[in-house]
Amino acid sequence: MLTALLAALLLTLATTVVVARPAQAAPDCSGWDCNGNWPGEWGCRDDQVKVREIDMGSLDVDGRATIYRSRGCGATWGEFVFQRDPGDFTYLNLQLWWQPQYGGKGGILRHGSGAHFTLVAGTTKTYRTVMASWDYSVKICYSDSYPTSQDVDPDPESTGAGATGGCSNWH
């Protein structure tokens, strides 16, 4: 009887198909080590999770601004995807603001072109910021100010809509 049970168990195991999932590469940075690095180049987009997304429609721009987080990297970054009609030009300031959770001086993470602003005309554009540690508080902002005011928070009270743009709440 024991032999029959053992044979039945082996037959069940032999007919069970196990599908292996591809292994995810370990991220190349963690927490503060990710500060200033690009999420795709450091393996942090593999497990990205959307934290917050805001519509950029208040500037008559078809687009969205999104905060992403990587749990594996312990880091966050911003992404901006937007479009304007051909021949319709607009300056956009795209910003991911950060500050220490318990006070102190923060800063701004730049978007993908290395500058703060972009002139948009007629095509869909995607920009990402570099990363910051998830230990920081962050908010994502956009505005239509000309580059001379690019370091000005368009929504310092984080109400979601400033005079010339908008921001998410702090996360």
CORTADA-V187641 format. One record per residue. N is the residue number from 1. PHI is phi in radians with two decimals (none if undefined). PSI is psi in degrees with one decimal (999 if undefined). NEAR is the number of other ideal C-beta (glycine too) atoms within 8 Angstrom. Layout:
# CORTADA-V187641
<<N | PHI | PSI | NEAR> <N | PHI | PSI | NEAR>>
This chain:
# CORTADA-V187641
<<1 | none | -41.6 | 4> <2 | -1.09 | -38.4 | 5> <3 | -1.14 | -38.2 | 6> <4 | -1.16 | -41.5 | 7> <5 | -1.13 | -41.7 | 8> <6 | -1.13 | -39.6 | 8> <7 | -1.15 | -42.0 | 8> <8 | -1.12 | -40.4 | 8> <9 | -1.12 | -44.9 | 8> <10 | -1.11 | -38.2 | 8> <11 | -1.12 | -40.7 | 8> <12 | -1.11 | -45.4 | 8> <13 | -1.13 | -36.8 | 7> <14 | -1.21 | -28.5 | 6> <15 | -1.65 | -4.1 | 6> <16 | -1.42 | 128.1 | 6> <17 | -1.75 | 127.4 | 4> <18 | -1.90 | 123.8 | 4> <19 | -1.72 | 118.6 | 4> <20 | -1.48 | 137.4 | 4> <21 | -1.55 | 144.0 | 4> <22 | -1.09 | 140.3 | 4> <23 | -1.27 | 137.4 | 4> <24 | -1.48 | 137.5 | 7> <25 | -1.20 | 145.2 | 6> <26 | -1.21 | 140.5 | 6> <27 | -1.11 | 154.6 | 12> <28 | -1.60 | 0.1 | 5> <29 | -2.59 | 166.2 | 12> <30 | -2.61 | 130.7 | 9> <31 | 1.02 | -126.7 | 11> <32 | -1.13 | -23.8 | 6> <33 | -1.12 | -19.7 | 7> <34 | -1.45 | -15.0 | 16> <35 | -0.91 | 125.8 | 10> <36 | 1.47 | -1.7 | 5> <37 | -1.69 | 157.7 | 12> <38 | -1.47 | 132.9 | 8> <39 | -1.08 | -38.8 | 16> <40 | -1.23 | -36.2 | 7> <41 | -1.30 | -19.3 | 6> <42 | -1.93 | 12.0 | 13> <43 | 1.34 | 18.7 | 11> <44 | -1.61 | -13.9 | 17> <45 | -1.42 | -11.7 | 9> <46 | -1.06 | -34.6 | 10> <47 | -2.10 | 28.7 | 9> <48 | -1.06 | 142.6 | 10> <49 | -2.26 | 133.7 | 8> <50 | -1.29 | 124.1 | 8> <51 | -1.65 | -44.5 | 9> <52 | -2.74 | 141.3 | 10> <53 | -2.36 | 135.8 | 8> <54 | -2.19 | 148.8 | 12> <55 | -1.47 | 137.6 | 7> <56 | -1.67 | 17.9 | 14> <57 | -1.13 | -20.0 | 8> <58 | -1.13 | -17.0 | 8> <59 | -1.79 | 14.4 | 12> <60 | 1.05 | 37.1 | 4> <61 | -2.03 | 128.2 | 13> <62 | -1.40 | 99.0 | 7> <63 | -3.03 | -179.6 | 11> <64 | -2.54 | 152.3 | 10> <65 | -2.09 | 128.0 | 15> <66 | -2.26 | 138.6 | 14> <67 | -1.73 | 128.6 | 17> <68 | -2.00 | 156.7 | 14> <69 | -2.37 | 144.0 | 10> <70 | -1.97 | 118.7 | 17> <71 | -1.20 | -40.2 | 7> <72 | -1.09 | -36.0 | 12> <73 | -1.58 | -19.1 | 15> <74 | 1.12 | 36.9 | 11> <75 | -2.38 | 166.1 | 18> <76 | -2.39 | 158.8 | 16> <77 | -2.75 | 169.1 | 15> <78 | -1.95 | 152.8 | 17> <79 | -2.39 | 136.9 | 11> <80 | -2.15 | 126.5 | 17> <81 | -2.24 | 123.7 | 9> <82 | -2.70 | 165.0 | 13> <83 | -2.56 | 146.3 | 11> <84 | -2.19 | 157.6 | 13> <85 | -1.18 | 150.5 | 6> <86 | -0.97 | 137.1 | 6> <87 | 1.43 | -4.1 | 6> <88 | -1.81 | 110.0 | 8> <89 | -1.82 | 139.8 | 8> <90 | -2.58 | 138.7 | 11> <91 | -1.50 | 133.1 | 12> <92 | -2.18 | 132.3 | 14> <93 | -1.66 | 126.9 | 16> <94 | -2.12 | 121.1 | 14> <95 | -2.45 | 141.3 | 15> <96 | -2.05 | 110.0 | 16> <97 | -1.54 | 144.2 | 14> <98 | -2.39 | 154.0 | 11> <99 | -2.74 | 151.7 | 12> <100 | -1.04 | 141.9 | 10> <101 | -1.07 | -29.7 | 6> <102 | -1.92 | 28.5 | 4> <103 | 1.77 | 165.5 | 4> <104 | 2.02 | 172.5 | 6> <105 | -1.37 | 133.5 | 5> <106 | -1.85 | -154.2 | 9> <107 | -2.99 | -166.8 | 7> <108 | -2.17 | 137.3 | 9> <109 | -1.66 | 133.0 | 14> <110 | -1.37 | 155.5 | 9> <111 | -1.50 | -179.3 | 15> <112 | -1.02 | -22.5 | 7> <113 | -1.44 | -4.9 | 7> <114 | 1.55 | -10.2 | 4> <115 | -1.94 | -176.7 | 8> <116 | -1.66 | -23.1 | 11> <117 | -2.29 | 164.0 | 11> <118 | -2.51 | 149.0 | 11> <119 | -1.69 | 116.3 | 7> <120 | -1.73 | 134.3 | 12> <121 | -2.72 | 110.9 | 10> <122 | 1.27 | -6.8 | 8> <123 | -2.27 | 163.8 | 6> <124 | -1.39 | 130.9 | 6> <125 | -2.11 | 146.3 | 10> <126 | -2.26 | 127.7 | 8> <127 | -2.24 | 142.2 | 11> <128 | -2.13 | 151.3 | 13> <129 | -1.59 | 168.8 | 13> <130 | -1.30 | 175.1 | 12> <131 | -1.62 | 159.9 | 19> <132 | -2.37 | 154.2 | 14> <133 | -1.01 | 142.9 | 12> <134 | -1.21 | -9.8 | 9> <135 | -1.23 | -15.9 | 8> <136 | -1.50 | 157.1 | 12> <137 | -1.49 | 140.3 | 10> <138 | -2.36 | 154.1 | 13> <139 | -2.54 | 150.3 | 13> <140 | -1.89 | 137.2 | 15> <141 | -2.39 | 156.2 | 18> <142 | -2.51 | 151.5 | 17> <143 | -2.71 | 167.1 | 15> <144 | -1.88 | 23.3 | 10> <145 | -1.24 | 147.4 | 13> <146 | -1.17 | 153.6 | 6> <147 | -0.91 | -19.9 | 10> <148 | -1.12 | -21.0 | 5> <149 | -1.98 | 29.1 | 9> <150 | -1.20 | -20.4 | 10> <151 | -1.68 | 15.3 | 5> <152 | -1.74 | 127.3 | 7> <153 | -1.19 | 119.3 | 9> <154 | -1.26 | -10.8 | 14> <155 | -2.57 | 70.4 | 13> <156 | -1.08 | -22.6 | 5> <157 | -1.63 | 0.9 | 4> <158 | 0.93 | 47.9 | 10> <159 | -1.53 | -9.3 | 6> <160 | 1.82 | -15.4 | 9> <161 | -2.61 | 117.8 | 7> <162 | -1.72 | -175.4 | 13> <163 | -1.15 | -34.4 | 4> <164 | -2.21 | 23.3 | 8> <165 | 3.02 | -147.9 | 16> <166 | -2.83 | 165.8 | 13> <167 | -2.48 | 157.1 | 16> <168 | -1.40 | 173.8 | 13> <169 | -1.28 | 164.9 | 8> <170 | -1.21 | 140.6 | 8> <171 | -2.20 | 999 | 10>>
